[in-house]
Amino acid sequence: MTTTRHISRRHFGTLVGAGALTAALAPCGFAAAHADTIRIGWVGPRSGPLGIFGEADAWLAAALEAKHADGIEIGGKTYGIEVILVDTQSDPVRASQETRNLINGPSPDVVISSSTPETTNPVADACEALGTPSISTIALWESFYFGRGGTPGEKSFKWTYHFSFGAGDFAPLYADGWSKIETNRKVGMLVPNDADGNAIRAGLIPALEAQGFEIFDAGPYENMTSDFSNQINYFKQNGVDIVNAFPFPPDFPVFWRQAAQLGLAQEVKIMQMAKAGLFAAEMEALGSLGYGLSTGAYWHRDFPTASPATGMTSAELAEGFETTIGKQWTQQAGAQAALLDVTLAAFVASGNPHDKAAVAAALDTLTAETAVGTVDFANGPMPGIATAPLVNCQWVKAADGPYEFALDVTANVLAPDVPISAELKPYKIGG
């Protein structure tokens, strides 16, 4: 069920603190002055195992409203902006159904979503079926495109667009980052049986082998597994110096605690994560086991970028998140701001935000400046797909400040304009 509420800036902080998760935001009194309003349906995980990915959403929706309180001019007409937030509860089936409810009810001009194929794919499929433009991010583009049946080189989808990093980006990033530490180049792969896992096996593993790494794939496993002893023993038996994991976020702490109990954590030199390990809260839950873990970053507070939709630089997005949410900044602050950046750019380029076909046509060749950098659909790897950069990072013990962990940028071969802040250090329990 989707509910609609109007939130004033005066009450916004209170609602965030109380855990308000579903809302529509519009400038108070704006509808009276400007009857025409753009509706953005924002479908995402704001509770459940993936809920941490949605922590910034309500705050960013409010920031969008504040930035455009006087409306946005498109094609000589001024429009108000309304954002309808819908919680998937981290359930793909619910994501699909809530998207259909949204389109058949409030009927937004566009539907946006992000954060793993479990969200982006069912949302996009529903939009494709019901003829509504969809923009999504933060899921391997291969998982999004091929996971939904896309054909290489063809425009397989009429209404759905996605910008993100891809499985093919990890190999050059990792090869560059891992080269900073002497290893035996043996890599243990912990890859689940899901859309991301399929993309990783098809793209990353062969690419790492081409870079001269010896791969030890422990085999597909089901998400929410409680026992990783077989995979851990397999890695130990083969003497891997590097473990590369792509687990569902709740699964990594289970794996890594067991790896410490069985001695693997004491042996590896690099513990590389993706999908999990993106947030400081995950590291805090691991305690001393979290110091030295490596993770890719699709946005960082040090990105030399800004978000036109919210009017904030990357540093301001990080500071705003911490001030408003009361937690350490996360990558989602910039990634979700970029989602809004692309959405507004598509509306402007369309000339008429209520013409869904025009919005989709604009996205076919859209180039937009965003919080994560330039997003260029005209030159993406597949029709309707644009890429976004990655840097590699390492969680370390914070030297000062109110937070326990800091995230150092250690490799930037894919985004050389992002400054490296520290050298990669070998993993050691306790830092």
C-alpha positions in Angstrom: 0.0 0.0 0.0 1.2 3.5 -0.9 0.4 6.4 1.4 0.7 10.1 0.6 1.6 12.7 3.2 2.9 16.3 2.9 6.0 17.0 5.1 7.0 20.5 6.0 10.7 21.2 6.5 9.9 22.1 10.1 8.7 18.5 10.8 11.0 16.6 8.5 13.8 15.9 11.1 11.2 14.6 13.6 9.7 12.3 11.0 13.1 10.9 10.0 14.0 10.3 13.6 10.7 8.5 14.1 11.4 6.2 11.2 8.8 7.6 8.7 9.4 5.6 5.5 6.6 6.3 3.1 5.7 9.8 2.0 5.1 12.2 -0.8 6.7 15.6 -0.5 5.5 18.8 -2.2 6.1 22.5 -1.4 3.5 23.6 1.0 0.9 25.7 -0.8 2.7 25.3 -4.1 -0.2 23.5 -5.8 -2.4 26.6 -5.3 0.0 28.8 -7.2 1.1 26.3 -9.9 -1.5 23.6 -10.5 0.7 21.5 -12.7 3.0 19.2 -10.7 5.6 16.6 -11.7 5.2 13.3 -9.9 8.2 11.1 -9.2 7.5 7.6 -7.8 10.4 6.4 -5.8 10.3 2.7 -5.0 13.1 1.3 -2.8 14.0 -0.8 0.2 13.5 1.3 3.4 13.0 -1.7 5.7 14.1 -5.3 5.8 17.6 -6.7 5.0 18.3 -4.0 2.4 16.7 -1.1 4.4 20.1 0.6 5.0 20.2 1.4 1.3 17.1 3.7 1.7 18.2 5.7 4.7 18.9 8.9 2.6 15.8 8.8 0.5 13.3 10.9 2.6 16.0 13.5 3.4 17.0 13.8 -0.3 13.3 14.1 -1.4 13.0 17.0 1.1 16.2 18.5 -0.2 14.8 18.3 -3.8 11.6 20.0 -2.6 13.5 22.8 -0.9 15.8 23.4 -3.9 12.9 23.7 -6.2 10.4 25.4 -3.9 9.6 28.0 -6.6 9.1 25.2 -9.2 11.1 24.1 -12.1 10.7 25.6 -15.6 10.4 23.1 -18.5 9.4 24.1 -22.0 8.3 27.6 -20.9 6.1 26.2 -18.1 6.7 26.0 -14.3 6.0 22.8 -12.5 5.9 21.8 -8.9 7.6 18.6 -7.8 6.0 15.8 -5.8 7.9 12.7 -4.7 6.0 9.6 -3.6 8.2 7.2 -1.5 7.3 3.5 -1.5 8.9 0.9 0.6 9.6 -2.5 -0.9 10.4 -4.0 2.5 13.4 -5.6 0.6 11.0 -8.0 -1.1 11.1 -8.3 -5.0 7.5 -9.5 -5.2 6.4 -6.5 -3.2 8.6 -4.2 -5.3 6.7 -5.3 -8.4 3.3 -5.1 -6.8 3.8 -1.7 -5.2 5.1 -0.3 -8.5 2.0 -1.5 -10.3 -0.1 0.0 -7.5 1.8 3.3 -7.9 1.3 3.4 -11.6 -2.4 2.4 -11.5 -3.0 4.9 -8.6 -1.1 8.1 -8.3 0.3 7.6 -11.8 3.7 9.2 -11.6 5.4 10.7 -14.6 8.5 8.5 -13.9 9.4 5.7 -11.4 12.9 5.6 -10.0 14.5 2.9 -8.0 17.9 1.6 -6.8 20.0 -0.8 -4.8 20.5 -4.3 -6.0 18.6 -6.3 -8.7 16.1 -7.5 -6.1 14.7 -3.9 -6.3 15.6 -2.5 -9.7 14.6 -5.5 -11.9 11.0 -6.1 -10.7 10.4 -2.3 -10.6 11.6 -1.9 -14.1 9.7 -5.0 -15.4 6.5 -3.5 -14.0 7.2 -0.1 -15.6 8.0 -1.8 -18.9 4.7 -3.7 -18.8 2.6 -0.6 -17.9 4.3 1.9 -20.2 5.9 4.2 -17.6 9.5 5.6 -17.8 11.8 4.0 -15.2 15.3 5.2 -14.1 17.4 3.1 -11.8 20.9 2.8 -10.4 23.1 0.8 -8.0 22.9 -2.7 -9.4 25.4 -4.2 -11.8 24.2 -3.1 -15.3 24.7 -6.6 -16.6 22.4 -7.9 -13.8 19.8 -5.4 -14.8 20.0 -5.7 -18.6 20.8 -9.4 -19.1 19.0 -10.4 -15.9 15.8 -9.1 -17.5 16.3 -10.8 -20.8 18.0 -8.0 -22.7 19.7 -8.8 -26.0 23.3 -7.6 -26.7 23.3 -4.6 -28.9 19.6 -4.3 -29.3 17.2 -1.8 -27.7 15.4 -4.5 -25.7 13.4 -2.2 -23.5 11.2 0.8 -24.4 10.6 2.4 -21.0 13.4 1.3 -18.6 16.8 3.0 -18.2 19.7 2.2 -15.8 23.0 3.8 -14.9 25.6 2.0 -12.8 29.0 0.3 -12.6 29.3 -3.2 -14.2 30.9 -6.5 -13.5 33.6 -5.7 -16.0 34.7 -2.7 -14.0 35.8 -4.7 -11.0 38.7 -6.5 -12.8 40.8 -3.4 -13.7 39.9 -1.8 -10.4 40.9 -4.8 -8.3 44.0 -5.6 -10.4 45.2 -2.0 -9.8 44.3 -1.9 -6.1 45.5 -5.4 -5.2 48.9 -4.8 -6.9 49.8 -2.5 -4.1 50.3 -5.6 -1.8 52.5 -8.6 -2.5 50.3 -11.7 -2.8 50.4 -15.2 -4.3 47.6 -13.9 -6.7 45.3 -16.7 -5.5 41.7 -15.4 -5.2 38.9 -17.2 -3.4 35.5 -16.2 -4.9 32.4 -16.1 -2.6 29.6 -15.6 -5.1 25.9 -16.2 -4.4 23.3 -17.9 -6.6 21.4 -14.7 -7.7 21.4 -12.1 -10.5 24.6 -10.4 -9.3 26.3 -13.8 -8.9 25.5 -14.8 -12.4 26.9 -11.5 -13.8 30.1 -11.9 -11.7 30.7 -15.4 -12.9 30.1 -14.5 -16.5 32.2 -11.3 -16.4 34.5 -10.9 -13.5 36.0 -14.3 -13.0 37.3 -14.6 -16.7 38.5 -11.0 -16.5 40.5 -11.7 -13.3 42.0 -14.8 -14.9 43.0 -12.8 -17.9 44.8 -10.4 -15.4 46.9 -13.4 -14.2 45.0 -14.2 -11.0 44.3 -17.9 -10.1 40.6 -18.2 -9.2 39.1 -20.6 -6.6 35.3 -20.3 -7.0 33.6 -21.9 -3.9 30.5 -22.4 -6.0 27.0 -20.7 -5.9 25.2 -20.6 -2.5 21.8 -19.3 -1.5 21.4 -15.9 0.1 20.8 -15.9 3.9 23.0 -19.0 4.3 24.0 -19.5 7.9 27.0 -21.9 7.5 30.0 -21.0 5.3 32.4 -23.6 6.7 32.6 -25.4 3.4 33.6 -22.3 1.5 36.1 -21.2 4.2 37.8 -24.6 4.3 38.0 -24.6 0.5 39.8 -21.3 0.6 42.1 -22.4 3.3 43.0 -25.6 1.5 44.0 -23.7 -1.6 46.0 -21.1 0.3 44.3 -18.0 -1.1 45.8 -14.6 -0.2 42.7 -12.7 -1.4 39.0 -13.3 -0.9 36.6 -11.6 -3.1 33.0 -11.7 -1.9 29.6 -10.5 -3.3 27.2 -11.5 -0.6 23.8 -10.3 0.4 24.6 -7.6 3.1 23.4 -9.7 6.1 25.5 -12.6 4.9 28.9 -11.1 5.1 29.1 -10.7 8.9 28.1 -14.4 9.2 30.8 -15.4 6.8 33.6 -13.2 8.2 33.0 -14.2 11.9 33.1 -17.8 10.8 36.3 -17.1 8.8 37.9 -15.7 12.0 36.8 -18.7 14.0 38.2 -21.1 11.4 41.5 -19.2 10.9 40.9 -17.9 7.4 40.8 -14.2 8.5 44.2 -14.6 10.0 45.7 -15.9 6.7 44.3 -13.6 4.0 46.0 -10.4 3.0 43.1 -8.8 1.2 39.4 -9.2 2.0 37.5 -7.5 -0.8 33.8 -7.0 -0.7 31.0 -5.7 -3.0 27.3 -5.4 -2.3 28.1 -5.9 1.3 30.5 -3.8 3.3 29.3 -0.5 1.9 28.2 1.1 5.1 30.0 2.0 8.4 27.1 0.5 10.4 28.1 -2.9 9.0 31.7 -2.4 10.1 30.7 -1.2 13.5 28.7 -4.5 13.9 31.9 -6.4 13.2 34.0 -4.5 15.6 37.8 -5.1 15.3 37.1 -7.6 12.5 36.0 -4.7 10.3 39.4 -2.8 10.3 41.2 -3.3 7.0 38.3 -4.7 4.9 38.2 -3.5 1.3 35.2 -2.4 -0.6 34.3 -0.7 -3.8 32.7 2.8 -3.6 30.3 4.1 -6.2 30.3 7.5 -4.4 32.5 9.0 -1.7 32.4 12.3 0.1 35.7 13.2 -1.7 34.2 13.0 -5.2 34.8 16.3 -6.9 31.2 16.5 -8.0 27.9 18.1 -7.1 24.2 17.3 -7.4 22.2 19.8 -9.5 18.9 18.4 -8.2 19.7 19.1 -4.6 22.2 22.0 -5.0 24.8 20.2 -2.8 28.4 19.3 -3.4 29.6 15.8 -2.5 31.0 17.2 0.8 27.8 18.9 1.5 25.8 15.7 0.8 27.9 13.8 3.3 27.6 16.6 5.9 23.8 16.9 5.3 23.3 13.2 5.7 25.2 13.2 9.1 23.4 16.2 10.4 19.9 15.1 9.3 20.0 11.4 9.7 22.3 11.4 12.7 24.6 8.7 11.3 27.9 8.5 9.5 27.5 9.4 5.8 27.0 6.5 3.4 27.5 6.0 -0.3 23.8 6.2 -0.9 23.8 9.9 -0.2 25.5 10.6 -3.5 24.1 7.7 -5.4 20.5 8.6 -4.7 21.2 12.3 -5.3 22.5 11.2 -8.7 19.3 9.3 -9.3 17.4 12.6 -8.8 19.9 14.5 -11.0 19.3 12.2 -13.9 15.5 12.3 -13.4 15.3 16.1 -13.5 17.7 16.3 -16.4 15.4 13.9 -18.3 12.3 16.0 -17.6 14.0 19.1 -18.8 15.3 17.4 -21.9 11.9 16.1 -22.7 10.3 19.5 -23.0 7.1 18.1 -21.4 7.4 16.0 -18.2 3.9 14.7 -18.6 4.6 13.2 -22.0 6.0 9.8 -21.0 7.1 8.9 -24.5 9.0 12.2 -24.7 10.7 11.5 -21.4 11.8 8.1 -22.6 13.0 9.5 -25.9 15.1 12.1 -24.0 16.7 9.4 -21.9 17.9 7.5 -25.0 20.6 10.2 -25.6 20.7 12.0 -22.3 24.0 13.3 -20.9 23.6 14.5 -17.3 26.1 15.9 -14.7 25.4 14.2 -11.4 26.7 13.6 -7.9 28.5 10.5 -9.2 29.9 12.2 -12.3 28.8 12.4 -15.9 26.0 9.9 -16.8 25.9 9.4 -20.6 23.2 7.2 -22.1 24.2 7.9 -25.7 27.5 6.1 -25.2 26.6 3.3 -22.8 27.5 -0.4 -23.2 23.9 -1.2 -24.2 20.8 0.8 -25.3 19.2 2.3 -22.2 22.4 1.7 -20.1 24.9 4.3 -18.9 28.0 3.6 -16.7 29.1 5.2 -13.5 32.6 5.1 -11.9 34.0 3.1 -9.0 36.9 3.6 -6.7 38.3 1.0 -4.3 38.5 1.8 -0.6 39.5 0.4 2.8 37.8 0.7 6.1 40.2 1.8 8.8 40.0 3.0 12.4 39.1 6.7 12.4 42.0 8.9 13.7 39.6 11.4 15.2 36.0 12.5 15.1 32.8 11.0 16.4 32.8 7.8 14.3 34.7 4.6 14.8 35.5 3.9 11.1 36.8 6.0 8.2 36.8 5.0 4.5 40.1 5.6 2.7 40.2 5.8 -1.1 43.0 3.4 -2.1 42.6 2.9 -5.9 41.2 5.3 -8.5 42.1 3.8 -11.9 38.5 4.1 -13.1 38.0 7.6 -11.6 41.4 9.4 -11.6 39.8 12.7 -10.6 39.0 11.2 -7.2 42.0 11.7 -4.9 43.6 8.7 -3.3 43.8 9.3 0.5 45.8 6.3 1.7 47.7 3.2 0.5 46.1 -0.2 0.8 47.3 -2.1 3.8 47.3 -5.9 4.3 44.3 -7.1 6.3 45.1 -7.8 10.0 42.5 -8.4 12.7 42.3 -5.4 14.9 43.8 -3.1 12.2 
